[in-house]
C-alpha cells in the first residue's frame, strides 16, 4: 500500500469514527430529552393523581354525608310503618339500607328511594308484603292492564282512609293492612269500596224481617264474612251476596206459607220475596183444598201421585208457569168425579220480575 493510500484509509476511518461519535451524541441527547419529557409527564401525572385523590376524598365525604342524611330520613319513614326497634326487624331493615345506599350515592332523594326499592323486584320480603296491593297493581300494569300504580305516600293515605271507613261501619274484622292490600290489588279505590259497603249494608238493612231471620239462620256471619267477600271480589262478590239474599227470600216465602219447598233454589232463586210469598201461599191453599181429591183420582185412574210430587208440580206451575199435563189431567178427572167437593184452585205466578 502506498503512503497516499494509507493516508486516505486513515482519513476515512477518522471520518467514520467522527460520524459514529456524532450519532452517539445525538442518541444520548435524544435519550436525555426523552427522559426529561417522561420525568415532566410523571410529575404532571403525579400532580393530577394527587388532585384526583383529593377530589375523590371530597366526593366520598359528600356521599357519606348524603348517606347519613338519607339513612336518618329513611329511618324516620320506616319508623312510621314498622317497629324498627324490634330486633326481629333488624335483618330486613339492614337489607333495605344496603339497597338504599347505592341509590343515595347517585343522588336519589330519601323520598324517592323507598319506591325505587319497592318496584325494583329486589325489595325485602317484609317491605314488599307491606305494600302488596301496590305491587299487584304494578304486576297488572306490566301485563298490559290499564291500572294506576300509586306512590307509597298515596298507598298509605288510602290505607288510612280505608281503615276509618270500615271501622265507621263497625266492620273491624276488615280493618287490616292485608285486607286493604287485597282490595287495592284488585284495583278497587276507597271510594268504590265505600260504595260497595253501602250497597251491601243497605241491601241487608232494607230486607223484610222474615228474610232477615232466614239470612241469620243460614248465614250468621253475613255482616262480616259476606261483606268482606263482596268487597274483595268486586261485582262477582256483590252478585253473590244478592243471590244469597234472594234465595233466603224464597225460603222465607215458603216458610211463611207453612211449606217446605220442593223445587230447587236454582229454579226459584230469581223470585223476589213478595213473589215467593204470594206464590207459596197459593200453593198451600191449593194443596189444602185439592190434595185428597187429586190423590183419589190418581188411584181410581191408575195414575197415582204422592203429596210431595203434587206439591212440586204445583210449585212449578204457580211460581214458574210450567204447566204439568199430569196435574191438569188429574184435576180434570177429580172435578168430573168429585164435582163440588174438591175446591180445586189453579193459577200461575210467572217470574217476570227480577230483583
C-alpha positions in Angstrom: 0.0 0.0 0.0 1.4 3.4 -0.9 1.8 6.2 1.5 -1.1 8.0 -0.1 -3.4 5.1 0.2 -2.5 4.8 3.9 -3.3 8.4 4.5 -6.7 8.1 2.6 -7.6 5.0 4.6 -6.7 6.7 7.9 -8.8 9.8 6.9 -11.8 7.6 6.1 -11.5 5.7 9.4 -11.3 9.0 11.2 -14.4 10.3 9.4 -16.3 7.2 10.3 -15.3 7.5 13.9 -16.3 11.1 14.0 -19.7 10.2 12.4 -20.2 7.4 14.9 -19.3 9.8 17.8 -21.8 12.3 16.4 -24.5 9.7 16.2 -23.9 8.5 19.7 -24.0 12.1 21.0 -27.3 12.7 19.1 -28.8 9.5 20.6 -27.6 10.5 24.0 -29.2 13.9 23.6 -32.4 12.3 22.4 -32.5 9.9 25.3 -31.9 12.8 27.7 -34.7 14.7 26.1 -37.0 11.7 26.3 -36.1 11.2 29.9 -36.8 14.8 30.7 -40.2 14.6 29.0 -41.0 11.4 30.8 -40.0 13.0 34.1 -42.1 16.0 33.3 -45.1 13.8 32.4 -44.6 11.7 35.5 -44.6 14.8 37.7 -47.7 16.1 35.9 -49.5 12.8 36.3 -48.5 12.6 39.9 -49.9 16.1 40.4 -53.1 15.0 38.6 -53.4 11.8 40.6 -52.9 13.7 43.8 -55.7 16.2 42.8 -58.0 13.4 41.8 -57.4 11.6 45.0 -58.1 14.8 46.9 -61.3 15.3 44.8 -62.4 11.7 45.3 -61.8 12.1 49.0 -64.1 15.1 48.9 -66.7 13.2 46.9 -66.5 10.2 49.2 -67.1 12.5 52.1 -70.0 14.1 50.3 -71.5 10.6 49.6 -71.0 9.7 53.3 -72.7 12.8 54.4 -75.5 12.4 52.0 -76.0 8.8 53.0 -76.0 9.7 56.7 -78.7 12.3 56.0 -80.7 9.8 53.7 -80.4 7.0 56.2 -81.7 9.2 59.0 -84.6 10.3 56.8 -85.3 6.7 55.7 -85.3 5.6 59.3 -88.0 8.1 60.0 -90.0 6.9 57.1 -89.7 3.3 58.0 -90.5 4.1 61.6 -93.9 5.3 60.7 -94.8 1.9 59.1 -92.7 -0.6 61.0 -91.4 -1.2 64.5 -87.8 -0.6 63.6 -86.6 -1.1 67.2 -87.8 -4.7 67.2 -84.7 -7.0 66.9 -86.6 -9.3 64.6 -87.0 -6.4 62.1 -83.2 -5.6 62.1 -82.2 -8.1 59.4 -84.5 -6.9 56.7 -84.1 -3.3 57.6 -80.3 -3.6 57.1 -81.0 -5.3 53.8 -83.2 -2.3 52.9 -80.3 0.1 53.8 -77.9 -2.0 51.7 -80.2 -1.4 48.7 -80.8 2.2 49.5 -77.1 3.3 49.8 -76.2 3.0 46.1 -79.3 4.9 45.2 -78.3 7.6 47.7 -74.8 7.7 46.3 -76.1 8.5 42.8 -78.1 11.4 44.1 -81.7 10.0 44.7 -83.6 11.7 47.4 -84.8 9.9 50.5 -88.4 10.5 49.3 -87.9 8.5 46.1 -85.6 5.7 47.3 -88.3 3.6 49.0 -90.4 3.5 45.8 -87.3 2.6 43.7 -86.6 -0.3 46.0 -90.3 -1.4 46.2 -90.8 -1.6 42.4 -87.3 -2.9 41.7 -88.2 -6.5 42.3 -85.4 -6.7 45.0 -87.3 -5.3 48.0 -87.0 -7.2 51.3 -90.0 -9.6 51.8 -91.3 -7.8 54.8 -91.2 -4.4 53.0 -92.9 -5.9 49.9 -95.7 -7.5 51.9 -96.5 -4.2 53.5 -97.3 -2.8 50.0 -98.6 -6.0 48.4 -101.6 -4.2 46.8 -99.3 -1.7 45.1 -97.1 -4.5 43.8 -100.1 -6.4 42.5 -101.2 -3.3 40.6 -97.7 -3.0 39.1 -97.8 -6.6 38.0 -101.1 -5.9 36.3 -99.8 -2.8 34.6 -96.8 -4.7 33.3 -99.2 -7.3 32.0 -100.9 -4.6 29.9 -103.9 -3.8 32.2 -105.0 -0.1 32.4 -104.4 0.4 36.2 -102.9 3.2 38.2 -99.9 2.3 40.4 -99.8 4.5 43.5 -96.8 6.1 45.2 -96.1 4.8 48.7 -97.5 8.1 50.1 -100.7 7.6 48.1 -100.9 4.0 49.2 -100.5 4.8 52.9 -103.1 7.7 52.7 -105.6 5.4 51.0 -104.9 2.8 53.7 -105.7 5.2 56.5 -108.9 6.3 54.8 -109.9 2.7 54.3 -109.3 1.8 57.9 -111.5 4.7 59.0 -114.2 3.7 56.6 -114.6 0.1 57.6 -114.4 1.0 61.3 -117.2 3.5 60.8 -119.4 0.7 59.5 -118.5 -1.5 62.6 -116.6 -3.9 60.3 -113.5 -4.0 62.5 -112.5 -7.5 61.2 -111.8 -5.9 57.8 -109.6 -3.2 59.2 -106.3 -4.8 58.4 -103.4 -4.0 56.1 -103.7 -7.4 54.5 -107.3 -6.8 53.5 -106.6 -3.4 52.3 -103.7 -4.8 50.2 -106.1 -7.4 48.6 -108.7 -4.7 47.8 -106.1 -2.3 46.4 -104.6 -5.1 44.3 -108.0 -5.7 42.7 -107.9 -2.1 41.5 -110.7 -1.0 43.9 -110.4 2.5 45.2 -111.5 3.6 48.6 -114.5 5.5 47.1 -115.5 2.3 45.3 -115.1 0.3 48.5 -117.4 2.8 50.3 -120.0 2.4 47.6 -119.8 -1.4 47.8 -120.1 -1.4 51.5 -123.1 1.0 51.4 -124.7 -1.1 48.7 -124.3 -4.3 50.7 -125.4 -2.8 54.0 -128.4 -1.0 52.6 -129.3 -4.2 50.8 -129.4 -6.2 54.0 -131.0 -3.4 56.1 -133.9 -2.9 53.8 -135.0 -6.6 53.8 -138.3 -7.8 55.2 -137.8 -9.2 58.7 -138.7 -12.7 57.6 -135.9 -12.6 55.1 -133.5 -11.2 57.7 -134.4 -14.1 60.0 -133.8 -16.6 57.2 -130.5 -15.0 56.5 -129.4 -15.1 60.1 -130.3 -18.7 60.2 -128.4 -19.6 57.1 -125.6 -17.1 57.1 -124.9 -16.0 60.7 -121.7 -14.1 59.7 -123.3 -12.2 56.8 -122.4 -8.8 58.2 -118.7 -9.8 58.3 -117.7 -12.6 56.0 -120.2 -11.9 53.2 -119.4 -8.2 53.2 -115.7 -9.0 53.1 -116.3 -11.4 50.2 -118.4 -8.8 48.4 -115.7 -6.2 48.8 -112.8 -8.3 47.9 -114.2 -10.0 44.8 -115.9 -6.9 43.4 -119.0 -7.2 41.2 -119.0 -11.0 41.5 -119.0 -10.8 45.3 -121.8 -8.3 45.3 -123.8 -10.5 43.0 -123.1 -13.5 45.3 -124.4 -11.5 48.2 -127.6 -10.6 46.3 -128.1 -14.2 45.3 -127.9 -15.3 48.9 -130.5 -12.7 49.8 -132.8 -13.6 47.0 -132.6 -17.3 47.9 -133.2 -16.6 51.6 -136.3 -14.6 50.5 -137.6 -17.5 48.5 -137.1 -19.8 51.5 -138.7 -17.3 53.8 -141.7 -17.1 51.5 -142.2 -20.9 51.7 -141.8 -20.9 55.4 -144.4 -18.1 55.8 -146.9 -20.3 53.9 -146.1 -23.2 56.2 -144.4 -25.2 53.4 -141.0 -26.9 52.9 -140.2 -26.0 49.3 -139.7 -29.0 46.9 -138.4 -27.1 43.9 -134.7 -26.3 43.8 -133.4 -22.8 44.6 -131.6 -22.9 41.2 -135.0 -22.7 39.6 -136.7 -20.3 42.0 -133.8 -18.2 43.1 -134.7 -15.2 40.9 -138.1 -14.7 42.5 -138.5 -11.7 44.9 -139.6 -12.3 48.5 -143.0 -10.8 47.6 -143.4 -13.1 44.6 -142.3 -16.2 46.6 -144.7 -15.4 49.5 -147.7 -14.9 47.3 -146.9 -18.0 45.2 -146.2 -20.4 48.0 -149.4 -19.2 49.8 -151.4 -20.0 46.7 -149.7 -23.4 46.5 -150.5 -24.0 50.2 -154.2 -23.1 49.6 -154.4 -25.4 46.6 -152.8 -28.3 48.5 -155.2 -27.8 51.4 -158.3 -28.0 49.2 -157.3 -30.4 46.5 -154.7 -32.9 47.6 -157.1 -35.6 48.8 -159.2 -35.4 45.6 -156.2 -35.5 43.3 -154.7 -38.5 45.1 -158.1 -40.3 45.0 -158.5 -39.5 41.3 -155.0 -40.8 40.7 -155.7 -44.1 42.4 -159.0 -44.6 40.5 -157.5 -43.9 37.1 -154.2 -45.6 37.7 -152.0 -42.5 37.8 -151.1 -42.2 41.5 -149.2 -39.1 42.6 -147.6 -38.5 46.0 -148.3 -35.4 48.1 -144.6 -34.3 47.6 -144.8 -34.8 43.8 -148.1 -32.9 43.7 -146.6 -30.0 45.6 -143.6 -29.9 43.4 -145.7 -29.7 40.2 -147.9 -27.1 41.8 -144.8 -25.0 42.7 -143.6 -25.2 39.1 -147.0 -24.3 37.8 -147.7 -21.5 40.2 -144.2 -20.0 40.6 -142.7 -20.7 37.2 -145.6 -21.0 34.9 -144.7 -24.6 33.9 -148.0 -26.4 33.4 -147.9 -30.1 34.3 -150.1 -32.2 31.9 -150.5 -34.9 34.6 -151.7 -32.4 37.2 -154.1 -30.9 34.7 -155.4 -34.3 33.8 -155.8 -35.4 37.4 -157.5 -32.1 38.2 -159.9 -32.5 35.4 -160.7 -36.1 36.4 -161.1 -35.1 40.0 -163.5 -32.3 39.0 -165.5 -34.8 36.9 -165.6 -37.4 39.6 -166.0 -35.2 42.6 -167.7 -32.1 41.3 -168.3 -29.6 44.0 -166.1 -31.4 46.6 -162.5 -30.7 45.7 -162.5 -27.0 45.6 -159.5 -27.0 43.2 -157.9 -23.7 42.5 -155.3 -23.2 39.8 -153.2 -20.3 38.7 -149.7 -19.2 38.0 -147.1 -16.7 39.0 -144.6 -16.3 36.3 -141.2 -14.9 37.3 -141.1 -11.9 35.1 -139.9 -9.6 37.8 -136.3 -9.9 39.0 -134.6 -8.2 41.8 
